[in-house]
Amino acid sequence: MGYDPIWFGIVVVKMCEVYLITPPIGLNCYVVAGVRPDIQLQEVFRGIGPFFVADVITLGVFLAWPEVITWLPDLMLANKGG
């Protein structure tokens, strides 16, 4: 199919992370608001802003340069053969 399964798996997991912190689903945010009733849900959603930006930048790097993800596994496989 033209893609590395390791790359695909990492990108899918990263997308799930983004999905779990962004509205309207934001399951992780609802859990935090449920565990800490003194913090309002709106404040929790505002607090995830830097993490969302970091996740989007990370995904951009992974999509622009897929070798960032596969560098270490390729290095390990190269050393295994020797």
Secondary structure as UniProt FT lines:
FT   HELIX           5..21
FT   TURN            23..25
FT   HELIX           27..35
FT   TURN            37..38
FT   HELIX           41..47
FT   HELIX           49..64
FT   HELIX           67..81
//
